[in-house]
Amino acid sequence: MSEPIDTQQAKPSDLNRDAEMLHNILKLGNRLMAPFSVYLAHQHRISLNEFRVMMLIGHYGSAANYELVELTGVSPMSISRAVSTLEKNGRVVGTPDPANRRSKKLTLTEEGERLFRAMRPATDLVAEYLLSRLKNHEKAALDHILHTLIATLEAKDEKGRSLFMEHTRPDRADESS
């Protein structure tokens, strides 16, 4: 068994820089979920995806499932499950979308609005704290970088396939070694 890398002593050549940044992005995501897990999930009996769906519907006023998939990057099945649970718990209601008959527009119910108002301050506090040490130009740069990274992950080829998923197929890793 090899010795663990002492990250305080490691030289940049010891670690793949891009892989290290990926791990830091994943760590950031995990750390950002701590307030949700500790303060909101149990208290309001809501899952992370349900929370994300409610916050987006509350922010935009209404949204269809396919729009929630696009906004969150979460799989359609996960969004469908979250919406179904929110409907069952009386937090959202769906009405036929006149612009798309195969879809329904989701809006918050009175209970959903109450919960949205109760959870919104915690969301704002997380955003405020996370960005508190950044100057305005750093926030603008971060926003640009995040949009660039998301666009890279969402890019499609001429057949509509995800370039990211095609590029990261396990059989491609075998080709590159």
Rosetta silent file (secondary structure, phi, psi, omega in degrees, C-alpha in Angstrom):
SEQUENCE: MSEPIDTQQAKPSDLNRDAEMLHNILKLGNRLMAPFSVYLAHQHRISLNEFRVMMLIGHYGSAANYELVELTGVSPMSISRAVSTLEKNGRVVGTPDPANRRSKKLTLTEEGERLFRAMRPATDLVAEYLLSRLKNHEKAALDHILHTLIATLEAKDEKGRSLFMEHTRPDRADESS
SCORE:     score description
SCORE:     0.000 S_00000001
   1 L     0.000  133.446 -176.922    0.000    0.000    0.000 S_00000001
   2 L   -81.962  157.431  177.503    1.421    3.401   -0.974 S_00000001
   3 L   -71.070  141.337  176.686    1.862    6.304    1.399 S_00000001
   4 L   -66.211  149.240  178.800   -0.844    8.973    1.165 S_00000001
   5 L   -75.043  128.649  174.107    0.252   12.194   -0.520 S_00000001
   6 L   -81.373  104.250 -174.427    0.885   14.984    1.952 S_00000001
   7 L   -65.058  -20.387  177.300   -0.947   17.770    0.136 S_00000001
   8 L   -75.500  -28.103 -177.293    0.956   20.384    2.151 S_00000001
   9 L  -103.255  -11.107 -174.204    4.295   19.026    0.878 S_00000001
  10 L   -65.415  139.813  174.408    3.250   17.861   -2.595 S_00000001
  11 L   -89.986  152.620  179.680    4.888   19.521   -5.596 S_00000001
  12 H   -52.014  -32.085 -179.667    2.695   20.444   -8.577 S_00000001
  13 H   -70.400  -18.636 -179.407    4.403   17.680  -10.572 S_00000001
  14 H   -75.099  -22.968 -176.276    3.204   15.117   -7.989 S_00000001
  15 L  -125.098  143.738  173.105   -0.438   15.749   -8.811 S_00000001
  16 L   -71.421  116.168 -174.147   -2.227   16.173  -12.107 S_00000001
  17 H   -56.313  -44.886 -179.641   -3.194   19.856  -11.896 S_00000001
  18 H   -65.279  -41.408  178.166   -6.478   19.432  -13.803 S_00000001
  19 H   -64.616  -37.838  177.972   -7.483   16.425  -11.692 S_00000001
  20 H   -64.181  -41.607  177.876   -6.671   18.393   -8.557 S_00000001
  21 H   -64.729  -39.460  176.939   -8.892   21.268   -9.735 S_00000001
  22 H   -59.827  -45.232  178.927  -11.693   18.795  -10.495 S_00000001
  23 H   -62.656  -36.802  177.721  -11.432   17.409   -6.963 S_00000001
  24 H   -68.040  -37.296  175.899  -11.545   20.958   -5.576 S_00000001
  25 H   -63.228  -44.167  178.609  -14.689   21.719   -7.623 S_00000001
  26 H   -64.305  -40.160  178.046  -16.296   18.545   -6.268 S_00000001
  27 H   -63.562  -41.851  177.558  -15.205   19.449   -2.733 S_00000001
  28 H   -57.851  -46.842  178.724  -16.696   22.923   -3.176 S_00000001
  29 H   -59.462  -43.039  179.533  -20.006   21.379   -4.217 S_00000001
  30 H   -65.055  -43.679  179.852  -19.984   19.058   -1.210 S_00000001
  31 H   -64.349  -36.382 -179.989  -19.150   21.863    1.221 S_00000001
  32 H   -64.655  -23.701 -178.502  -21.927   24.029   -0.243 S_00000001
  33 L   -83.766  -12.406 -176.858  -24.476   21.339    0.628 S_00000001
  34 H   -56.940  -49.321  179.136  -23.589   21.269    4.336 S_00000001
  35 H   -60.630  -36.637  177.774  -25.992   24.074    5.397 S_00000001
  36 H   -61.640  -50.524 -177.537  -28.776   22.411    3.419 S_00000001
  37 H   -61.327  -42.975 -175.166  -28.127   19.041    5.066 S_00000001
  38 H   -78.185  -41.755 -170.125  -27.764   20.449    8.563 S_00000001
  39 H  -104.376  -27.863 -170.751  -30.414   23.169    8.607 S_00000001
  40 H  -111.448  -43.548 -171.207  -33.045   22.544    5.935 S_00000001
  41 H   -55.539  -54.675 -176.755  -33.391   18.912    4.828 S_00000001
  42 H   -71.762  -45.805 -177.122  -34.599   17.408    8.095 S_00000001
  43 H   -57.994  -40.921 -176.020  -36.465   20.470    9.362 S_00000001
  44 H  -105.202    4.258 -179.067  -38.533   20.809    6.181 S_00000001
  45 L    48.551   62.306 -176.674  -38.528   17.135    5.123 S_00000001
  46 L  -140.861  138.732  177.942  -37.168   17.962    1.696 S_00000001
  47 L   -83.259  166.924  179.307  -34.520   16.340   -0.493 S_00000001
  48 H   -59.330  -46.439 -179.507  -31.770   18.298   -2.211 S_00000001
  49 H   -66.697  -36.984  176.155  -33.403   17.965   -5.638 S_00000001
  50 H   -62.523  -43.438  177.808  -36.801   18.960   -4.253 S_00000001
  51 H   -58.583  -48.999 -178.651  -35.153   22.003   -2.660 S_00000001
  52 H   -61.283  -42.906  178.993  -33.457   22.972   -5.926 S_00000001
  53 H   -62.124  -48.155 -179.635  -36.711   22.572   -7.877 S_00000001
  54 H   -61.494  -42.101 -178.521  -38.667   24.658   -5.360 S_00000001
  55 H   -65.496  -37.735  178.606  -36.062   27.406   -5.273 S_00000001
  56 H   -70.099  -44.516  177.764  -36.035   27.663   -9.071 S_00000001
  57 H   -62.299  -42.535  177.628  -39.822   27.676   -9.376 S_00000001
  58 H   -61.543  -39.182 -179.687  -39.974   30.277   -6.608 S_00000001
  59 H   -69.927  -46.137 -175.349  -37.356   32.395   -8.369 S_00000001
  60 H   -90.147  -13.715 -179.095  -38.852   32.161  -11.869 S_00000001
  61 L    92.571  -38.540  175.086  -42.532   31.987  -10.867 S_00000001
  62 L  -162.884  160.129  177.966  -43.129   28.831  -12.917 S_00000001
  63 E  -163.841  150.631  174.072  -41.143   26.226  -14.815 S_00000001
  64 E   -95.226  159.711  179.644  -41.672   23.037  -16.790 S_00000001
  65 H   -51.478  -48.334 -177.064  -39.802   19.818  -16.019 S_00000001
  66 H   -62.178  -31.966  176.635  -37.595   20.157  -19.106 S_00000001
  67 H   -70.037  -37.942  178.057  -36.664   23.702  -18.027 S_00000001
  68 H   -65.944  -38.419  175.742  -35.745   22.443  -14.555 S_00000001
  69 H   -59.424  -47.112 -179.192  -33.542   19.758  -16.121 S_00000001
  70 H   -63.502  -45.407 -176.579  -31.804   22.456  -18.158 S_00000001
  71 H   -68.790  -34.070 -175.308  -31.417   24.871  -15.231 S_00000001
  72 H   -95.938  -27.845 -172.536  -30.110   22.287  -12.751 S_00000001
  73 L    78.069    9.342  179.783  -28.157   19.860  -14.921 S_00000001
  74 L   -88.514  149.648 -176.998  -29.929   17.086  -13.000 S_00000001
  75 L   -61.476  149.822  177.854  -31.265   14.060  -14.895 S_00000001
  76 H   -55.697  -38.789 -179.965  -34.878   14.126  -16.125 S_00000001
  77 H   -63.243  -42.356  179.475  -35.697   11.108  -13.935 S_00000001
  78 H   -66.312  -40.134  177.533  -34.399   12.856  -10.794 S_00000001
  79 H   -64.922  -43.185  179.542  -36.337   16.019  -11.607 S_00000001
  80 H   -59.392  -43.876  178.507  -39.467   13.959  -12.278 S_00000001
  81 H   -62.938  -44.341 -179.379  -39.125   12.230   -8.898 S_00000001
  82 H   -62.693  -44.995  179.916  -38.581   15.540   -7.099 S_00000001
  83 H   -62.575  -44.071 -179.721  -41.595   17.129   -8.819 S_00000001
  84 H   -59.188  -44.592  179.241  -43.758   14.104   -8.056 S_00000001
  85 H   -66.283  -42.072  178.379  -42.857   14.255   -4.358 S_00000001
  86 H   -62.738  -39.104  176.686  -43.401   18.022   -4.248 S_00000001
  87 H   -65.217  -46.148 -179.597  -46.840   17.563   -5.862 S_00000001
  88 H   -59.818  -35.976 -179.337  -47.713   14.740   -3.460 S_00000001
  89 L   -88.523    8.093  176.258  -46.714   16.949   -0.513 S_00000001
  90 L    69.422   28.557 -178.128  -48.791   19.857   -1.804 S_00000001
  91 L  -100.674  -26.026  175.059  -45.821   22.131   -2.484 S_00000001
  92 E  -135.895  157.873  176.702  -46.156   22.503   -6.266 S_00000001
  93 E  -135.663  143.092  178.523  -48.980   22.157   -8.752 S_00000001
  94 E  -108.491  137.177  175.432  -48.795   21.549  -12.476 S_00000001
  95 E  -126.449  149.130 -178.632  -51.105   23.082  -15.051 S_00000001
  96 E   -54.419  137.895  179.483  -51.136   22.405  -18.812 S_00000001
  97 E   -89.621  113.235 -177.960  -48.651   24.581  -20.688 S_00000001
  98 L   -62.251  -25.436 -179.642  -50.494   26.331  -23.532 S_00000001
  99 L   -81.014  -19.638 -177.411  -47.198   26.735  -25.425 S_00000001
 100 E  -148.588   99.856 -174.209  -46.349   23.008  -25.206 S_00000001
 101 E   -63.688  -20.629  179.613  -49.225   20.552  -24.824 S_00000001
 102 E   -83.786   -2.876 -174.310  -46.887   17.718  -23.814 S_00000001
 103 E  -123.868  164.385  173.238  -45.672   19.709  -20.831 S_00000001
 104 E  -129.856  146.886  176.784  -47.086   21.330  -17.741 S_00000001
 105 E   -88.659  130.931  179.356  -46.037   24.500  -15.994 S_00000001
 106 E   -99.291  135.214  174.774  -45.220   24.037  -12.332 S_00000001
 107 E  -132.367  160.324  178.053  -45.971   26.732   -9.782 S_00000001
 108 E   -78.034  140.900  171.940  -45.689   26.846   -6.026 S_00000001
 109 L   -80.323 -179.679  175.775  -48.792   26.248   -3.956 S_00000001
 110 H   -58.423  -43.288  177.686  -49.507   28.337   -0.871 S_00000001
 111 H   -64.358  -41.260  177.929  -47.525   25.764    1.152 S_00000001
 112 H   -62.341  -42.173  177.386  -44.737   25.866   -1.432 S_00000001
 113 H   -61.737  -43.601  179.311  -44.611   29.666   -1.248 S_00000001
 114 H   -59.709  -46.479 -179.226  -44.424   29.507    2.545 S_00000001
 115 H   -66.998  -41.214  176.682  -41.570   27.023    2.376 S_00000001
 116 H   -56.981  -48.006  179.422  -39.782   29.002   -0.353 S_00000001
 117 H   -63.073  -34.001  179.963  -39.931   32.139    1.815 S_00000001
 118 H   -72.306  -34.662 -175.749  -38.658   30.143    4.810 S_00000001
 119 H   -91.630  -21.974 -175.525  -35.687   28.641    2.915 S_00000001
 120 H   -56.603  -44.865 -179.775  -34.728   31.625    0.755 S_00000001
 121 H   -58.990  -36.671  178.696  -32.776   33.479    3.489 S_00000001
 122 H   -65.530  -39.787  177.730  -30.565   30.420    4.077 S_00000001
 123 H   -62.981  -45.438  179.435  -29.830   30.222    0.349 S_00000001
 124 H   -62.454  -39.118  178.919  -28.951   33.913    0.251 S_00000001
 125 H   -64.045  -39.803  178.410  -26.658   33.522    3.285 S_00000001
 126 H   -62.759  -48.382 -179.807  -24.762   30.676    1.601 S_00000001
 127 H   -61.737  -45.259 -179.503  -24.249   32.720   -1.581 S_00000001
 128 H   -60.415  -47.097 -178.499  -23.277   35.826    0.392 S_00000001
 129 H   -65.993  -46.008 -177.959  -20.758   33.950    2.537 S_00000001
 130 H   -56.379  -42.020 -173.241  -19.257   31.982   -0.351 S_00000001
 131 H   -96.673    2.633 -171.631  -18.562   35.099   -2.407 S_00000001
 132 L   -61.695  -27.499 -177.851  -17.771   37.460    0.493 S_00000001
 133 L   -93.821   -0.923 -179.448  -13.999   37.478   -0.035 S_00000001
 134 L   -92.789  140.607  172.724  -14.171   38.106   -3.763 S_00000001
 135 L   -79.342  164.154 -177.236  -13.894   41.561   -5.296 S_00000001
 136 H   -55.771  -41.906 -179.780  -16.415   42.533   -7.975 S_00000001
 137 H   -68.333  -30.155  176.350  -13.970   41.810  -10.817 S_00000001
 138 H   -70.998  -38.443  175.749  -13.226   38.385   -9.300 S_00000001
 139 H   -62.311  -42.548  179.001  -16.963   37.632   -9.115 S_00000001
 140 H   -63.684  -41.635  178.715  -17.281   38.624  -12.788 S_00000001
 141 H   -65.197  -43.659  178.189  -14.319   36.396  -13.700 S_00000001
 142 H   -61.668  -43.897  178.686  -15.750   33.486  -11.709 S_00000001
 143 H   -59.429  -43.602  177.993  -19.142   33.942  -13.366 S_00000001
 144 H   -62.478  -44.893 -179.828  -17.458   33.878  -16.787 S_00000001
 145 H   -62.993  -45.176  179.842  -15.445   30.768  -15.892 S_00000001
 146 H   -60.829  -44.078  177.912  -18.530   28.958  -14.550 S_00000001
 147 H   -63.251  -38.820  178.160  -20.495   29.752  -17.719 S_00000001
 148 H   -64.981  -44.421  179.405  -17.572   28.560  -19.854 S_00000001
 149 H   -64.155  -42.882  178.870  -17.270   25.297  -17.915 S_00000001
 150 H   -64.019  -43.218  178.700  -21.020   24.656  -18.100 S_00000001
 151 H   -61.359  -38.614  177.588  -21.040   25.401  -21.845 S_00000001
 152 H   -62.488  -44.564 -179.435  -18.162   22.937  -22.281 S_00000001
 153 H   -70.467  -26.231 -177.499  -20.084   20.228  -20.424 S_00000001
 154 H   -95.784   -3.466 -177.977  -23.306   20.943  -22.350 S_00000001
 155 L   -62.471  144.314 -178.841  -21.769   21.097  -25.855 S_00000001
 156 E  -124.118  154.874  174.401  -23.222   18.661  -28.420 S_00000001
 157 L   -86.762 -176.452 -176.490  -21.952   17.250  -31.701 S_00000001
 158 L   -64.618  -18.165  177.871  -23.831   17.411  -35.015 S_00000001
 159 L   -95.485    3.774  178.571  -25.849   14.328  -34.007 S_00000001
 160 L    84.366    8.295  179.011  -26.939   15.905  -30.700 S_00000001
 161 L   -83.396  147.334  177.212  -24.667   13.726  -28.565 S_00000001
 162 E   -66.625  120.118  176.424  -22.938   15.164  -25.529 S_00000001
 163 H   -62.593  -37.029  178.770  -19.304   15.890  -26.410 S_00000001
 164 H   -61.637  -49.386 -178.678  -18.461   15.524  -22.729 S_00000001
 165 H   -66.417  -37.784  177.914  -20.025   12.074  -22.440 S_00000001
 166 H   -66.114  -41.707 -177.508  -18.441   10.940  -25.712 S_00000001
 167 H   -70.233  -29.059 -174.215  -15.026   12.240  -24.658 S_00000001
 168 L  -101.623   11.542  176.973  -15.156   10.650  -21.193 S_00000001
 169 L   -57.316  138.442 -179.118  -16.336    7.161  -22.221 S_00000001
 170 H   -55.634  -35.098 -179.715  -14.282    4.538  -20.345 S_00000001
 171 H   -66.891  -21.835  175.512  -13.161    2.907  -23.609 S_00000001
 172 H   -72.388  -32.951  178.051  -11.511    6.220  -24.590 S_00000001
 173 H   -62.377  -36.156  177.642   -9.362    6.092  -21.446 S_00000001
 174 H   -65.393  -36.476  179.945   -7.996    2.770  -22.699 S_00000001
 175 H   -66.913  -34.401 -173.988   -7.125    4.410  -26.058 S_00000001
 176 H   -84.194  -10.711 -178.412   -5.173    7.256  -24.427 S_00000001
 177 L   -93.342    0.000    0.000   -2.935    5.087  -22.249 S_00000001
